[in-house]
Amino acid sequence: SEFLNGTWSEPKIAPFSIHDSDSSPFISVDGKELFFTSKRPIDGVDSKSSNVWKVQLKGPKKGKTTLVSNVNSNKNEYSPSVDSNRNFYFGSYQEGGEGSGDLWCSEYSDGNYAKPINLGSNVNTPNGEWGSCISPDGKILVFENSGNSENYSYAGDLYISKKVDDTWQKPLHLSHPINSIGSDLTPK
């Protein structure tokens, strides 16, 4: 849907999403790329896990969909978001984590994403972190955690963490009415 002349247009299926189950869309700060997760085939081979893809929204490669390099594993990746420096934040079950699902960052440099780094035990727990969203300046992360004893919901509550001197601080549980007894997910 596009916001034109003060109103939203009739929604249409995105042309890059016609044949696959795609989810967790996130538009880059500059509006040039849309990141999303999908189990679409890779090089003609069915995928057994959810991977992160991107589609160009502007420029000469508009409409081109590609697998995001260096961030995907043979486990599920989900909920991508990108800061203004194009550093890539996402959740994954990949090896080397703290729990059942963790948050990771892949720094962007010279046109490529580096090997993902786990955000560490200040953010990640044995319970599971999902559905993150990074602020444009890369210093505030809002995400869902499931399984903490202070949560209002068994399905997951939202937390916020701030990056100080390159270290993520212990997350703050967002209180009621932001979190509820229902499922509070994907703060995009």
C-alpha positions in Angstrom: 0.0 0.0 0.0 1.3 3.5 -0.8 0.4 6.7 1.0 -0.8 9.0 -1.8 -2.6 12.3 -1.6 -3.3 11.8 2.1 -4.7 8.3 1.9 -3.5 4.7 1.7 -4.0 2.9 -1.6 -5.7 -0.4 -1.8 -3.2 -3.1 -0.6 -1.7 -5.5 -3.2 0.5 -8.5 -2.9 4.1 -7.3 -3.4 5.4 -8.5 -6.8 8.4 -10.2 -5.1 6.1 -12.2 -2.8 3.7 -13.9 -5.1 4.7 -17.6 -4.7 6.2 -17.8 -1.2 5.3 -17.3 2.5 7.3 -14.2 3.4 7.2 -12.4 6.8 8.8 -9.8 9.1 9.3 -7.0 6.6 11.6 -4.1 7.5 12.4 -1.1 5.3 15.9 0.3 5.5 16.4 3.8 7.0 17.2 5.2 3.5 14.1 3.5 2.0 16.1 1.7 -0.7 15.8 -1.9 0.6 13.2 -4.1 2.2 14.4 -7.0 4.3 12.2 -10.0 5.1 12.3 -13.7 6.1 11.2 -16.5 3.8 11.5 -20.3 3.3 11.7 -19.7 -0.4 14.0 -22.0 -2.4 17.7 -21.1 -2.7 19.1 -21.7 -6.1 16.2 -24.0 -6.9 16.6 -26.1 -3.7 13.8 -26.1 -1.1 14.9 -24.5 2.1 14.3 -26.3 5.4 14.7 -23.1 7.5 13.7 -19.5 7.3 16.3 -17.2 5.8 16.7 -13.4 5.4 16.2 -11.9 2.0 16.2 -8.3 0.6 14.6 -6.6 -2.3 15.7 -3.3 -3.8 13.0 -0.7 -3.6 14.8 2.1 -5.5 17.6 2.5 -8.0 18.7 0.5 -11.1 18.2 -2.9 -9.4 14.6 -2.1 -8.3 12.7 -5.3 -7.7 15.7 -7.5 -7.5 15.5 -10.0 -4.6 18.6 -11.6 -3.1 19.6 -13.7 -0.2 21.4 -11.6 2.4 25.0 -12.9 2.5 26.8 -14.1 5.6 23.9 -13.9 8.0 21.9 -17.0 7.2 22.7 -20.4 8.7 21.0 -23.9 8.5 18.8 -22.7 11.4 15.9 -20.3 11.3 16.7 -16.6 11.0 13.9 -14.1 11.6 12.9 -10.5 12.3 15.5 -8.4 10.5 16.1 -4.7 11.1 18.9 -2.4 10.0 20.4 0.8 11.4 21.4 3.8 9.4 24.9 2.4 9.0 23.3 -0.7 7.5 24.4 -2.9 10.4 22.0 -5.8 10.4 20.2 -7.1 13.5 18.1 -10.3 13.6 17.1 -13.3 15.6 18.3 -16.8 15.0 18.5 -20.3 16.4 22.1 -20.6 15.0 24.9 -22.2 17.0 26.8 -20.2 19.6 23.8 -18.6 21.2 22.7 -18.2 24.8 19.3 -19.9 24.5 16.5 -21.2 22.3 16.5 -18.1 20.2 19.0 -15.2 20.3 19.6 -11.7 18.9 22.6 -11.2 16.6 24.3 -8.4 14.7 26.2 -8.5 11.4 28.2 -5.3 10.8 28.2 -3.8 7.3 31.5 -2.8 5.7 32.6 -2.3 2.1 29.4 -3.7 0.6 29.3 -6.9 2.7 27.9 -8.2 6.0 30.4 -9.6 8.4 30.0 -12.9 10.3 27.1 -12.4 12.8 28.0 -11.7 16.5 25.8 -12.8 19.3 24.7 -9.8 21.3 25.7 -11.6 24.5 24.2 -12.5 27.9 23.2 -8.9 28.8 20.5 -9.2 26.1 20.1 -12.9 25.4 18.9 -15.4 27.9 18.3 -19.2 28.0 14.6 -18.4 27.5 14.5 -16.9 24.0 14.7 -13.5 22.4 12.8 -12.7 19.2 11.3 -10.0 17.1 13.8 -7.2 17.5 14.0 -3.7 16.1 17.1 -1.5 16.2 16.9 2.3 16.3 18.4 4.2 13.3 21.4 5.2 15.4 22.1 1.6 16.4 21.9 2.4 20.2 18.4 1.2 21.2 17.1 -2.3 20.7 13.5 -3.2 21.4 12.7 -7.0 21.4 10.5 -9.7 22.6 11.6 -12.2 25.3 9.6 -15.3 26.2 10.0 -17.1 29.5 11.2 -14.5 32.0 9.5 -14.7 35.4 8.6 -11.0 35.3 6.7 -11.3 32.0 2.9 -10.6 32.0 2.4 -13.1 29.1 3.7 -16.7 28.7 4.0 -15.9 24.9 6.4 -13.0 25.3 6.8 -9.4 26.5 8.8 -6.5 25.1 12.1 -5.3 26.5 14.4 -2.4 25.7 18.2 -2.3 25.9 20.6 0.6 25.3 24.1 0.4 23.9 26.6 2.3 26.0 30.3 2.3 25.0 29.8 -0.6 22.6 28.1 -2.7 25.4 24.4 -3.6 25.5 23.0 -2.9 28.9 20.7 -5.2 30.9 17.3 -4.9 29.2 14.4 -3.0 30.9 11.0 -4.9 30.9 8.4 -2.5 29.5 5.5 -2.3 31.9 1.8 -2.3 31.4 0.1 -1.0 29.3 2.8 -1.6 26.7 3.0 -5.3 27.7 -0.2 -7.2 28.3 -1.4 -10.6 29.3 -1.6 -11.3 25.5 1.3 -11.9 23.1 3.4 -8.7 22.6 5.5 -9.3 19.5 7.6 -7.7 16.8 8.1 -4.0 17.7 8.6 -2.6 14.2 
